[in-house]
Amino acid sequence: MAFQSLEAGARLSSLRVGIVGFGLGGRVFHAPLLVGAGFDVVAILTNSPERIALAHESFPSAAVVSTMDELFAQGLDLVVISSANQVHAEQALASIDAKIPTVIDKPVGRDLPETKAIFAAAERNGVKVSAFFNRRWDSESLTVKRVIRERSLGPIHRFESRFERYKPEITSYGWRDANDRESGGGWLLDIQTHLVAGALDLFGPAEVAFAAMRNIRGASDDDVIIVLHHLMGVDSYLTASAVSGFTGPRVRLSARGGTLVINDLDPQEELLKSGAIPSGGHWSVPTASRAQLFRGDNGSSEEVPAENGNYAEFYLQVRRAIENDEAMPVPAKDAIEVARLIDIAREISLR
């Protein structure tokens, strides 16, 4: 998908960023969010002829390079790693060694040791590093957080979160579909990372109570269930599937006072795919998902005010971390804990 030049949406900024990888993540998510938060995209690393052309089209003034050393030579204030999972650690460690603040798309590493090594290197070098757990700023996540703070439903006992799609056939085989651990593919490591990170952000420390991974389409794991038991007493049921012909609600939160249901993702992803930019770090259109409260009658519900989602808040916080020496938006301990639980789920899976 080609984009018009994103440079038109940028304002003058002293913060120069280089993006590693210009596929869906780098081009559709990171680039417009960075521009919206006031970063100046000055360098893009990609070796794909198609993506090189898209990089030149989106950022005519940016240097399009083929190596990390060429990227670092552009005088960067931030590096964003949005490449294939198997090279996240190698590239992140190079960026940290170059003493440049770094954002790493999920998953940070392919396993716990790799993830811990990245953050250990960051601590040794005094470099700010953050995982890109952007789903913390989905409308549904922000709405659930508010409901938890308000305590309006009483004690919560169950949280359900899912990313379900229906793609029964694999149209193009790539690293995401490889089933060996070294490739970093599969839905456990990719999609479930979002779900586990979200549950921990909402309900705190947890252990894996149940995990099941299945390979339905003949490539990597593509139907994955994890159940977390949180120290505070909530159970999180997390489902990621590429083969769900009838998708369930995006979020369901159950308590004695009723069940909060949010059926759909907020519109941010579609806005980004359309080429929209959250100018100034905020969307100019509503980005809330409809939230409903049910009290035992599936045919009757009441509307619950929903929060507007805003992924750009992640990069606004990154900006403050660099300019004002504040904390990065996602602490190292959060990313390390997600990696630990994903590793446990992989090991105890029933299949």
BADOSE-208192 format. One record per residue (C-alpha): residue in one letter; x negated, y, z; residue number from 0. Coordinates in nm, 2 decimals, always signed. Layout:
<sites>
a | X | Y | Z | NUM
...
</sites>
This chain:
<sites>
m | +0.00 | +0.00 | +0.00 | 0
a | -0.15 | +0.33 | -0.10 | 1
f | -0.13 | +0.64 | +0.11 | 2
q | -0.15 | +1.01 | +0.04 | 3
s | -0.45 | +1.18 | +0.18 | 4
l | -0.43 | +1.18 | +0.56 | 5
e | -0.67 | +1.46 | +0.59 | 6
a | -0.39 | +1.71 | +0.53 | 7
g | -0.25 | +1.62 | +0.87 | 8
a | -0.57 | +1.68 | +1.06 | 9
r | -0.65 | +1.99 | +1.25 | 10
l | -1.01 | +2.12 | +1.31 | 11
s | -1.17 | +1.91 | +1.57 | 12
s | -1.51 | +1.86 | +1.72 | 13
l | -1.45 | +1.49 | +1.77 | 14
r | -1.58 | +1.28 | +1.48 | 15
v | -1.46 | +0.92 | +1.45 | 16
g | -1.56 | +0.63 | +1.24 | 17
i | -1.32 | +0.34 | +1.16 | 18
v | -1.46 | -0.01 | +1.12 | 19
g | -1.22 | -0.20 | +0.89 | 20
f | -0.95 | -0.04 | +0.67 | 21
g | -0.68 | -0.31 | +0.65 | 22
l | -0.34 | -0.29 | +0.81 | 23
g | -0.48 | -0.20 | +1.15 | 24
g | -0.73 | +0.06 | +1.05 | 25
r | -0.53 | +0.22 | +0.77 | 26
v | -0.17 | +0.20 | +0.90 | 27
f | -0.21 | +0.23 | +1.27 | 28
h | -0.54 | +0.38 | +1.38 | 29
a | -0.60 | +0.63 | +1.10 | 30
p | -0.27 | +0.83 | +1.13 | 31
l | -0.27 | +0.81 | +1.51 | 32
l | -0.63 | +0.94 | +1.52 | 33
v | -0.54 | +1.23 | +1.29 | 34
g | -0.23 | +1.30 | +1.49 | 35
a | -0.43 | +1.32 | +1.81 | 36
g | -0.67 | +1.57 | +1.65 | 37
f | -0.97 | +1.34 | +1.56 | 38
d | -1.16 | +1.40 | +1.24 | 39
v | -1.21 | +1.08 | +1.05 | 40
v | -1.55 | +1.12 | +0.89 | 41
a | -1.66 | +0.76 | +0.82 | 42
i | -1.49 | +0.43 | +0.72 | 43
l | -1.67 | +0.10 | +0.70 | 44
t | -1.52 | -0.15 | +0.46 | 45
n | -1.67 | -0.38 | +0.19 | 46
s | -1.34 | -0.46 | +0.01 | 47
p | -1.32 | -0.28 | -0.33 | 48
e | -0.94 | -0.23 | -0.28 | 49
r | -0.99 | -0.08 | +0.06 | 50
i | -1.28 | +0.13 | -0.05 | 51
a | -1.04 | +0.29 | -0.30 | 52
l | -0.77 | +0.34 | -0.03 | 53
a | -1.03 | +0.49 | +0.20 | 54
h | -1.14 | +0.75 | -0.06 | 55
e | -0.77 | +0.82 | -0.14 | 56
s | -0.67 | +0.87 | +0.23 | 57
f | -0.98 | +1.05 | +0.34 | 58
p | -1.16 | +1.21 | +0.04 | 59
s | -1.42 | +1.39 | +0.26 | 60
a | -1.51 | +1.08 | +0.47 | 61
a | -1.82 | +0.87 | +0.41 | 62
v | -1.72 | +0.52 | +0.30 | 63
v | -2.00 | +0.29 | +0.41 | 64
s | -2.09 | -0.08 | +0.42 | 65
t | -2.30 | -0.12 | +0.74 | 66
m | -2.28 | -0.02 | +1.10 | 67
d | -2.61 | +0.16 | +1.08 | 68
e | -2.47 | +0.38 | +0.80 | 69
l | -2.16 | +0.44 | +1.01 | 70
f | -2.36 | +0.55 | +1.31 | 71
a | -2.57 | +0.79 | +1.09 | 72
q | -2.26 | +1.01 | +1.05 | 73
g | -2.29 | +1.16 | +1.40 | 74
l | -1.99 | +1.00 | +1.57 | 75
d | -1.81 | +1.08 | +1.89 | 76
l | -1.60 | +0.76 | +1.87 | 77
v | -1.60 | +0.43 | +1.69 | 78
v | -1.28 | +0.23 | +1.63 | 79
i | -1.32 | -0.14 | +1.57 | 80
s | -1.03 | -0.27 | +1.36 | 81
s | -1.20 | -0.55 | +1.17 | 82
a | -1.16 | -0.93 | +1.17 | 83
n | -1.15 | -1.08 | +1.52 | 84
q | -1.46 | -1.29 | +1.46 | 85
v | -1.68 | -0.98 | +1.43 | 86
h | -1.52 | -0.76 | +1.71 | 87
a | -1.79 | -0.85 | +1.96 | 88
e | -2.09 | -0.81 | +1.73 | 89
q | -1.97 | -0.47 | +1.60 | 90
a | -1.86 | -0.34 | +1.95 | 91
l | -2.20 | -0.44 | +2.10 | 92
a | -2.37 | -0.25 | +1.82 | 93
s | -2.16 | +0.06 | +1.88 | 94
i | -2.22 | +0.04 | +2.26 | 95
d | -2.60 | +0.00 | +2.19 | 96
a | -2.58 | +0.32 | +1.98 | 97
k | -2.42 | +0.49 | +2.29 | 98
i | -2.10 | +0.58 | +2.12 | 99
p | -1.76 | +0.56 | +2.29 | 100
t | -1.56 | +0.27 | +2.14 | 101
v | -1.21 | +0.15 | +2.09 | 102
i | -1.16 | -0.22 | +2.01 | 103
d | -0.83 | -0.35 | +1.86 | 104
k | -0.68 | -0.65 | +2.03 | 105
p | -0.81 | -0.90 | +2.10 | 106
v | -1.13 | -0.74 | +2.23 | 107
g | -1.31 | -1.08 | +2.21 | 108
r | -1.23 | -1.42 | +2.10 | 109
d | -1.25 | -1.56 | +2.46 | 110
l | -1.32 | -1.45 | +2.81 | 111
p | -1.70 | -1.47 | +2.80 | 112
e | -1.71 | -1.26 | +2.48 | 113
t | -1.48 | -1.00 | +2.63 | 114
k | -1.67 | -0.98 | +2.95 | 115
a | -2.00 | -0.94 | +2.76 | 116
i | -1.86 | -0.64 | +2.58 | 117
f | -1.75 | -0.46 | +2.89 | 118
a | -2.07 | -0.56 | +3.08 | 119
a | -2.28 | -0.40 | +2.80 | 120
a | -2.06 | -0.08 | +2.82 | 121
e | -2.12 | -0.06 | +3.19 | 122
r | -2.50 | -0.11 | +3.15 | 123
n | -2.51 | +0.16 | +2.89 | 124
g | -2.27 | +0.40 | +3.05 | 125
v | -2.05 | +0.40 | +2.74 | 126
k | -1.67 | +0.44 | +2.75 | 127
v | -1.48 | +0.15 | +2.59 | 128
s | -1.11 | +0.07 | +2.57 | 129
a | -0.89 | -0.20 | +2.43 | 130
f | -0.62 | -0.08 | +2.19 | 131
f | -0.32 | -0.21 | +2.37 | 132
n | -0.09 | +0.03 | +2.19 | 133
r | +0.23 | -0.16 | +2.28 | 134
r | +0.22 | +0.00 | +2.63 | 135
w | +0.36 | +0.30 | +2.45 | 136
d | +0.65 | +0.12 | +2.28 | 137
s | +0.99 | +0.26 | +2.36 | 138
e | +1.09 | -0.07 | +2.53 | 139
s | +0.78 | -0.08 | +2.75 | 140
l | +0.83 | +0.28 | +2.86 | 141
t | +1.20 | +0.22 | +2.92 | 142
v | +1.14 | -0.09 | +3.13 | 143
k | +0.87 | +0.10 | +3.33 | 144
r | +1.13 | +0.37 | +3.41 | 145
v | +1.39 | +0.12 | +3.51 | 146
i | +1.14 | -0.06 | +3.74 | 147
r | +1.05 | +0.28 | +3.90 | 148
e | +1.42 | +0.37 | +3.96 | 149
r | +1.49 | +0.03 | +4.12 | 150
s | +1.85 | +0.06 | +3.99 | 151
l | +1.89 | -0.31 | +3.91 | 152
g | +1.76 | -0.45 | +4.24 | 153
p | +1.50 | -0.72 | +4.26 | 154
i | +1.38 | -0.83 | +3.92 | 155
h | +1.32 | -1.20 | +3.87 | 156
r | +1.27 | -1.26 | +3.50 | 157
f | +1.12 | -1.07 | +3.21 | 158
e | +1.14 | -1.19 | +2.85 | 159
s | +0.94 | -1.04 | +2.57 | 160
r | +0.90 | -1.18 | +2.22 | 161
f | +0.76 | -1.11 | +1.88 | 162
e | +0.95 | -1.34 | +1.64 | 163
r | +0.95 | -1.35 | +1.27 | 164
y | +1.06 | -1.58 | +0.99 | 165
k | +0.77 | -1.65 | +0.75 | 166
p | +0.80 | -2.03 | +0.70 | 167
e | +0.54 | -2.03 | +0.42 | 168
i | +0.19 | -1.89 | +0.43 | 169
t | +0.15 | -1.68 | +0.11 | 170
s | -0.22 | -1.60 | +0.14 | 171
y | -0.46 | -1.79 | +0.36 | 172
g | -0.71 | -1.58 | +0.55 | 173
w | -0.90 | -1.57 | +0.88 | 174
r | -0.58 | -1.51 | +1.08 | 175
d | -0.46 | -1.85 | +0.97 | 176
a | -0.78 | -2.04 | +1.05 | 177
n | -0.74 | -2.28 | +1.33 | 178
d | -1.10 | -2.30 | +1.46 | 179
r | -1.17 | -2.10 | +1.77 | 180
e | -1.47 | -1.93 | +1.61 | 181
s | -1.25 | -1.76 | +1.34 | 182
g | -1.04 | -1.59 | +1.60 | 183
g | -0.72 | -1.67 | +1.42 | 184
g | -0.38 | -1.78 | +1.54 | 185
w | -0.08 | -1.63 | +1.72 | 186
l | -0.21 | -1.71 | +2.07 | 187
l | -0.51 | -1.48 | +2.03 | 188
d | -0.34 | -1.22 | +1.81 | 189
i | +0.03 | -1.17 | +1.89 | 190
q | +0.04 | -1.32 | +2.24 | 191
t | -0.24 | -1.08 | +2.34 | 192
h | +0.02 | -0.80 | +2.30 | 193
l | +0.28 | -0.98 | +2.51 | 194
v | +0.04 | -1.08 | +2.79 | 195
a | -0.10 | -0.73 | +2.81 | 196
g | +0.25 | -0.59 | +2.83 | 197
a | +0.37 | -0.82 | +3.10 | 198
l | +0.06 | -0.75 | +3.32 | 199
d | +0.10 | -0.37 | +3.27 | 200
l | +0.46 | -0.40 | +3.39 | 201
f | +0.44 | -0.65 | +3.68 | 202
g | +0.08 | -0.68 | +3.77 | 203
p | -0.14 | -0.98 | +3.85 | 204
a | -0.02 | -1.32 | +3.73 | 205
e | -0.12 | -1.68 | +3.66 | 206
v | -0.02 | -1.90 | +3.37 | 207
a | +0.26 | -2.13 | +3.48 | 208
f | +0.33 | -2.29 | +3.14 | 209
a | +0.19 | -2.27 | +2.79 | 210
a | +0.27 | -2.45 | +2.46 | 211
m | +0.11 | -2.39 | +2.12 | 212
r | +0.24 | -2.54 | +1.80 | 213
n | +0.12 | -2.54 | +1.44 | 214
i | +0.44 | -2.55 | +1.23 | 215
r | +0.31 | -2.42 | +0.89 | 216
g | -0.01 | -2.63 | +0.87 | 217
a | -0.26 | -2.35 | +0.94 | 218
s | -0.33 | -2.20 | +1.29 | 219
d | -0.10 | -2.19 | +1.59 | 220
d | +0.21 | -2.00 | +1.49 | 221
d | +0.47 | -2.09 | +1.76 | 222
v | +0.34 | -2.01 | +2.11 | 223
i | +0.51 | -1.98 | +2.45 | 224
i | +0.35 | -1.86 | +2.77 | 225
v | +0.52 | -1.83 | +3.11 | 226
l | +0.34 | -1.61 | +3.36 | 227
h | +0.42 | -1.61 | +3.73 | 228
h | +0.34 | -1.27 | +3.88 | 229
l | +0.22 | -1.22 | +4.23 | 230
m | +0.52 | -0.98 | +4.29 | 231
g | +0.76 | -1.27 | +4.22 | 232
v | +0.86 | -1.20 | +3.86 | 233
d | +0.83 | -1.47 | +3.59 | 234
s | +0.75 | -1.35 | +3.24 | 235
y | +0.86 | -1.56 | +2.95 | 236
l | +0.65 | -1.46 | +2.64 | 237
t | +0.73 | -1.60 | +2.29 | 238
a | +0.54 | -1.54 | +1.97 | 239
s | +0.66 | -1.72 | +1.66 | 240
a | +0.63 | -1.70 | +1.28 | 241
v | +0.90 | -1.95 | +1.23 | 242
s | +1.21 | -1.82 | +1.41 | 243
g | +1.50 | -1.80 | +1.17 | 244
f | +1.72 | -1.62 | +1.43 | 245
t | +1.52 | -1.38 | +1.64 | 246
g | +1.60 | -1.31 | +2.00 | 247
p | +1.60 | -0.97 | +2.17 | 248
r | +1.27 | -0.79 | +2.18 | 249
v | +1.30 | -0.75 | +2.56 | 250
r | +1.53 | -0.89 | +2.83 | 251
l | +1.50 | -0.79 | +3.19 | 252
s | +1.71 | -0.98 | +3.45 | 253
a | +1.78 | -0.88 | +3.80 | 254
r | +2.06 | -0.92 | +4.06 | 255
g | +2.21 | -0.59 | +3.93 | 256
g | +2.24 | -0.70 | +3.57 | 257
t | +2.03 | -0.77 | +3.26 | 258
l | +1.87 | -0.50 | +3.05 | 259
v | +1.86 | -0.59 | +2.68 | 260
i | +1.66 | -0.41 | +2.41 | 261
n | +1.71 | -0.59 | +2.08 | 262
d | +1.47 | -0.41 | +1.84 | 263
l | +1.13 | -0.26 | +1.82 | 264
d | +1.12 | +0.12 | +1.81 | 265
p | +1.06 | +0.28 | +1.47 | 266
q | +0.70 | +0.38 | +1.52 | 267
e | +0.56 | +0.09 | +1.31 | 268
e | +0.79 | +0.17 | +1.02 | 269
l | +0.70 | +0.54 | +1.05 | 270
l | +0.33 | +0.46 | +1.03 | 271
k | +0.38 | +0.23 | +0.73 | 272
s | +0.57 | +0.51 | +0.55 | 273
g | +0.27 | +0.74 | +0.59 | 274
a | +0.41 | +0.96 | +0.87 | 275
i | +0.17 | +1.12 | +1.12 | 276
p | +0.25 | +1.21 | +1.48 | 277
s | +0.13 | +1.57 | +1.44 | 278
g | -0.02 | +1.71 | +1.76 | 279
g | +0.01 | +1.36 | +1.92 | 280
h | +0.39 | +1.35 | +1.92 | 281
w | +0.66 | +1.23 | +1.68 | 282
s | +0.89 | +1.49 | +1.53 | 283
v | +1.18 | +1.24 | +1.52 | 284
p | +1.34 | +1.02 | +1.80 | 285
t | +1.15 | +0.70 | +1.86 | 286
a | +1.37 | +0.52 | +2.12 | 287
s | +1.51 | +0.17 | +2.10 | 288
r | +1.87 | +0.12 | +2.20 | 289
a | +1.89 | -0.02 | +2.56 | 290
q | +2.20 | -0.19 | +2.70 | 291
l | +2.28 | -0.31 | +3.05 | 292
f | +2.50 | -0.63 | +3.08 | 293
r | +2.67 | -0.74 | +3.39 | 294
g | +2.80 | -1.09 | +3.32 | 295
d | +3.01 | -1.01 | +3.01 | 296
n | +2.82 | -1.04 | +2.68 | 297
g | +3.09 | -0.85 | +2.50 | 298
s | +3.07 | -0.55 | +2.73 | 299
s | +2.77 | -0.33 | +2.81 | 300
e | +2.67 | +0.02 | +2.92 | 301
e | +2.41 | +0.23 | +2.74 | 302
v | +2.09 | +0.29 | +2.93 | 303
p | +1.89 | +0.60 | +2.84 | 304
a | +1.58 | +0.49 | +2.65 | 305
e | +1.24 | +0.65 | +2.64 | 306
n | +1.08 | +0.76 | +2.31 | 307
g | +0.77 | +0.56 | +2.21 | 308
n | +0.45 | +0.73 | +2.13 | 309
y | +0.13 | +0.53 | +2.03 | 310
a | -0.05 | +0.86 | +1.98 | 311
e | -0.06 | +0.90 | +2.36 | 312
f | -0.34 | +0.63 | +2.36 | 313
y | -0.57 | +0.85 | +2.15 | 314
l | -0.47 | +1.16 | +2.34 | 315
q | -0.60 | +0.99 | +2.65 | 316
v | -0.91 | +0.87 | +2.46 | 317
r | -0.97 | +1.23 | +2.36 | 318
r | -0.95 | +1.35 | +2.72 | 319
a | -1.18 | +1.07 | +2.83 | 320
i | -1.45 | +1.19 | +2.59 | 321
e | -1.40 | +1.57 | +2.63 | 322
n | -1.33 | +1.58 | +3.01 | 323
d | -1.50 | +1.26 | +3.13 | 324
e | -1.17 | +1.10 | +3.23 | 325
a | -1.08 | +0.73 | +3.23 | 326
m | -1.01 | +0.55 | +2.91 | 327
p | -0.64 | +0.45 | +2.86 | 328
v | -0.69 | +0.08 | +2.92 | 329
p | -0.93 | -0.02 | +3.20 | 330
a | -1.19 | -0.29 | +3.14 | 331
k | -1.03 | -0.51 | +3.41 | 332
d | -0.70 | -0.52 | +3.22 | 333
a | -0.86 | -0.64 | +2.90 | 334
i | -1.07 | -0.90 | +3.08 | 335
e | -0.76 | -1.03 | +3.27 | 336
v | -0.57 | -1.07 | +2.94 | 337
a | -0.86 | -1.26 | +2.80 | 338
r | -0.87 | -1.49 | +3.11 | 339
l | -0.50 | -1.57 | +3.09 | 340
i | -0.52 | -1.64 | +2.71 | 341
d | -0.81 | -1.88 | +2.77 | 342
i | -0.62 | -2.06 | +3.04 | 343
a | -0.31 | -2.08 | +2.82 | 344
r | -0.52 | -2.24 | +2.54 | 345
e | -0.67 | -2.50 | +2.78 | 346
i | -0.34 | -2.61 | +2.95 | 347
s | -0.12 | -2.60 | +2.64 | 348
l | +0.10 | -2.91 | +2.62 | 349
r | +0.01 | -2.94 | +2.25 | 350
</sites>
